[in-house]
Structure formats: structure tokens, C-alpha cells
Amino acid sequence: MIDTMMKEKIRVAAAKRRILDALPVKTRVLIPAAVLALFSSCTGFFSTSLASWAQRDPASLVPAVTAGNVNGLIDDAAGDPSLSLAILNRIRESAATALGAEKTVLQAASLRAAVNAAAPARAVLNHIDENTEVNSGNAAGLFNLVIADLKNLPQTAGALREILPAVFVPGNSEFDAFIGASDPYYLAMAATVLFADDAARSGNIAAYVNGYAAPGASPLAEALAQAAMDRGGDSLGIMGDFLDNLNLSN
């Protein structure tokens, strides 16, 4: 019994560390100097003082996004949900006309930008610690709390729906390429963002989450969640427990 309890505690602690390690704020805290470094090669972006920078619309700071620069932009915007959302919207613009491998790169990158923009990892950690076990009895209640802490929820989810493959079932070539290029952790996090937005749009968040039974009204969230579980399994830790107990995956 002691061994079993200790193993479970270690598993949950490891899952928490995985969430912490993936937090944008842990990766890099964005400050004006970092933004200056990021865009120093983009002439005309920064010709004024840092005080002026602080008043600018984040969208005006982001250059055109390509498959070649998208991941660098996302890395340097980590920790700033507003700038991350601006990058996500630039990805949406570029993905609309991109084809083949370039589009796949942009679609996979959009998950990372969305996770930075909505900050679901931080929202989860606001209500989960190493002693918390997510199960069928508490998953919905915890997730209802998480939703309230998400940033930029409707904007982030709306951008994802436009960027990701329109046909999201295994066997569709675009969807399969996108899933193959995506990290299971970010698939899981993006699934929670989409599910949270569907719940918010339902008009009754608690009822939507508490009564959800797959397959249901969040097909894209389910598709990402199932792909995350198929590829990540136990390595997703707490996030996998959420997906299972919210009925987003089989």
C-alpha cells in the first residue's frame, strides 16, 4: 500500500513538474528588452522609447509570420499572453494561404502560441498541487475553476478553429500531418482551451462540463484530446487525467 501511494505521489509530482516546465513564464519572461532583441532586425518597429513601446498595440509589434520564423517568435513572446495572441493571429493570416509542409508547421506552432495566449498551464496550477488527484469525482469541478483563470479565451479558441485542419479525423492527410508534427502536451492543452471555450459559449459552463459525454458538442477538442492521449498517454500526467475524466478521450 505504501509503495502504491508513494508511486502515485511521485507520478502526480512529475506531472506537475511537466506542467511547470512547459509554462511560458518558466521558459522566458518577456520584458521590453527581450522584445527589442526579438524585433531588432525588423526596421521601423522600434524607433521610439521603451515608454512608447509599452503603449503600443501588441499586434503592431509582430512581423509577418512564416514557417521559418514562427517558432522563434513564439519562444520570445512566452510569458506575454497579449503578444502571444498577436502572434497567433499572424499565424492565422499566414496559414490561410500556406500549403503543404509550410501549413503543417504553422498549424503545429499555433498550438504553442495558443497555450501561451490562454495560459491554461498556469490556470491548472492555480487549482492543482502535488497532492491533488484528478478523478471522475472532481475533474469537472476543478475544470470549472480553471476556465475562470484562462486568458484571451474566445480569441484564442477562435483563431485555432480557423488555423487547424477543417477535417479533423484520422485518415485525413492534412490532419494526420498536423498531428504528426505536434507535441502531445500542446495538443492536450489546446484541447482544454477549445473545450473551455465551447463550455463558455454554451451559456452554462458548469452544466456543460459536468454533463459532457463524448462524442458530444466539442468535436475539435475531442479530436485533439484523443490524439494527445494516443501519442502521449501516461506522459501527460494530470492533463491526461483531465482529458479522460472530462470524457474528451476514450
C-alpha positions in Angstrom: 0.0 0.0 0.0 2.8 2.4 1.0 4.6 1.7 -2.3 1.5 2.3 -4.3 0.7 5.6 -2.6 4.3 6.7 -3.0 4.4 5.8 -6.7 1.1 7.8 -7.2 2.5 10.8 -5.4 5.7 10.7 -7.5 3.6 10.4 -10.7 1.5 13.4 -9.7 4.6 15.4 -8.7 6.2 14.5 -12.0 3.1 15.7 -13.9 3.1 18.9 -12.0 6.8 19.4 -12.9 5.9 18.8 -16.6 3.3 21.5 -16.5 5.7 23.9 -14.7 8.5 23.2 -17.2 6.1 24.0 -20.0 4.8 27.2 -18.6 5.6 30.1 -20.8 6.7 32.2 -17.8 9.2 29.5 -16.9 10.5 29.4 -20.4 11.1 33.1 -20.7 9.6 36.2 -19.0 9.0 38.7 -21.7 10.3 42.2 -20.9 10.7 45.2 -23.3 14.4 44.4 -23.8 13.5 40.9 -25.0 11.0 42.4 -27.4 13.6 44.8 -28.7 16.0 41.9 -29.2 13.4 39.9 -31.0 12.5 42.6 -33.5 15.8 44.4 -33.8 16.1 43.2 -37.4 12.7 44.5 -38.3 13.4 48.1 -39.3 10.8 50.7 -38.3 9.3 48.6 -35.5 11.2 50.3 -32.7 12.2 53.9 -33.3 10.8 55.2 -30.0 11.4 54.8 -26.3 10.5 51.9 -24.0 7.7 54.1 -22.6 6.2 54.4 -26.0 6.7 50.7 -26.6 4.6 49.9 -23.5 1.7 51.8 -25.0 1.7 50.1 -28.4 -0.7 47.5 -29.6 1.0 44.1 -29.5 -0.3 43.4 -33.0 1.9 46.2 -34.3 5.0 44.5 -32.9 4.6 41.3 -34.8 6.1 40.9 -38.3 4.6 38.6 -41.0 4.9 35.0 -39.8 6.4 32.2 -41.8 7.3 28.6 -41.2 10.9 29.8 -40.8 10.4 32.4 -38.0 7.2 31.3 -36.3 8.8 29.2 -33.5 11.4 31.8 -32.7 8.6 34.4 -32.4 6.6 32.2 -30.1 9.6 31.5 -27.9 10.4 35.1 -27.4 6.7 36.0 -26.7 6.4 33.4 -23.9 5.1 34.9 -20.7 3.1 37.6 -22.5 -0.4 36.4 -23.3 -1.3 39.6 -25.3 1.8 39.4 -27.6 1.3 35.6 -27.9 -2.3 36.2 -29.1 -1.0 38.7 -31.6 1.4 36.1 -33.0 -1.4 33.5 -33.1 -3.4 36.0 -35.2 -0.4 36.5 -37.5 -0.2 32.7 -37.8 -3.9 32.6 -38.8 -3.2 35.2 -41.6 -0.2 33.1 -42.9 -1.9 29.7 -42.6 -4.9 30.9 -44.7 -2.7 30.9 -47.8 0.0 28.4 -46.8 0.2 24.9 -48.4 1.8 21.6 -47.7 4.6 21.4 -45.2 4.6 25.1 -44.5 1.0 24.9 -43.4 1.7 21.9 -41.2 4.5 23.8 -39.4 2.2 26.8 -38.9 -0.7 24.6 -37.6 1.6 22.8 -35.1 3.1 26.1 -34.0 -0.4 27.6 -33.4 -0.9 25.2 -30.5 2.2 26.6 -28.7 1.1 30.2 -29.4 -2.4 29.4 -28.2 -1.1 27.8 -25.0 0.9 31.0 -24.3 -2.0 33.2 -25.2 -4.6 31.5 -23.0 -2.2 30.3 -20.3 -4.0 27.0 -19.4 -1.0 25.6 -17.6 -0.9 28.4 -15.2 -4.7 28.2 -14.8 -4.4 24.5 -13.9 -1.7 25.1 -11.4 -3.8 27.7 -9.7 -6.0 24.8 -8.5 -3.7 21.8 -8.6 -0.8 20.8 -6.4 1.3 17.7 -5.9 -1.3 16.2 -3.6 -4.2 16.7 -5.9 -5.6 13.7 -7.8 -7.8 14.4 -10.8 -10.5 11.8 -11.0 -14.1 11.3 -12.2 -15.4 12.8 -9.0 -13.6 16.1 -9.1 -12.4 16.7 -12.7 -15.5 18.7 -13.7 -15.4 20.9 -10.6 -11.7 21.6 -11.0 -12.0 22.4 -14.6 -14.8 24.8 -13.9 -12.3 26.7 -11.7 -9.7 26.5 -14.4 -11.9 28.1 -17.0 -12.3 31.2 -14.9 -8.5 31.7 -14.9 -7.9 31.3 -18.7 -6.7 34.4 -20.7 -8.0 35.5 -24.1 -10.3 32.5 -24.3 -12.7 33.4 -27.1 -10.0 35.0 -29.3 -7.5 32.1 -28.8 -10.1 29.4 -29.5 -11.5 31.3 -32.5 -8.1 31.6 -34.0 -7.3 27.9 -33.5 -10.6 26.9 -35.2 -9.6 28.8 -38.3 -6.0 27.6 -38.4 -6.3 23.9 -37.7 -7.5 21.4 -40.3 -11.1 21.7 -41.2 -11.4 17.9 -41.4 -10.1 16.6 -38.1 -10.4 12.9 -38.3 -7.6 10.3 -38.6 -7.1 9.3 -42.2 -7.4 12.9 -43.5 -3.9 13.7 -44.8 -3.8 17.3 -43.6 -5.0 16.3 -40.1 -2.5 13.4 -39.9 0.4 15.6 -40.9 -0.6 18.2 -38.3 -0.9 15.6 -35.6 2.4 14.1 -36.5 4.2 17.4 -36.2 2.5 18.4 -32.9 3.7 17.8 -29.4 1.1 15.7 -27.4 1.4 18.1 -24.5 0.4 21.1 -26.6 -2.4 19.0 -28.2 -3.7 18.3 -24.7 -3.5 21.9 -23.7 -5.2 23.2 -26.9 -7.9 20.7 -26.4 -8.7 22.1 -22.9 -8.8 25.6 -24.4 -11.2 24.6 -27.1 -13.4 22.7 -24.7 -13.4 25.6 -22.2 -14.5 28.0 -25.0 -17.3 25.6 -26.1 -18.4 25.5 -22.4 -18.3 29.3 -22.1 -20.3 29.7 -25.3 -22.9 27.3 -24.1 -24.2 29.8 -21.6 -23.9 27.5 -18.7 -20.3 26.4 -18.1 -20.9 24.2 -15.1 -23.8 22.3 -16.8 -21.8 21.8 -20.0 -18.7 20.5 -18.3 -20.5 18.4 -15.7 -22.8 16.7 -18.2 -20.4 16.2 -21.0 -20.3 12.8 -22.6 -18.2 12.1 -25.7 -18.9 12.1 -28.6 -20.5 15.5 -27.9 -20.6 19.1 -28.8 -16.8 19.7 -28.8 -15.6 17.6 -31.7 -12.3 19.5 -32.4 -11.5 19.4 -28.7 -12.2 15.7 -28.7 -10.0 15.1 -31.7 -7.0 16.9 -30.2 -7.5 15.2 -26.9 -7.7 11.8 -28.4 -4.6 12.4 -30.5 -2.8 13.7 -27.4 -3.7 10.6 -25.4 -2.8 8.3 -28.3 0.6 9.8 -28.7 1.4 10.9 -25.1 -0.5 8.6 -22.9 0.7 8.5 -19.3 3.4 11.1 -20.0 0.6 13.7 -20.0 0.1 13.1 -16.3 -2.5 15.5 -14.8 -3.6 16.8 -18.3 -4.3 13.2 -19.4 -6.3 12.7 -16.2 -8.4 15.8 -17.2 -8.9 14.6 -20.7 -10.0 11.1 -19.6 -12.3 12.3 -16.8 -13.9 15.1 -18.7 -14.9 12.5 -21.4 -12.7 14.1 -24.1 -10.9 10.9 -24.8 -11.6 7.2 -24.8 
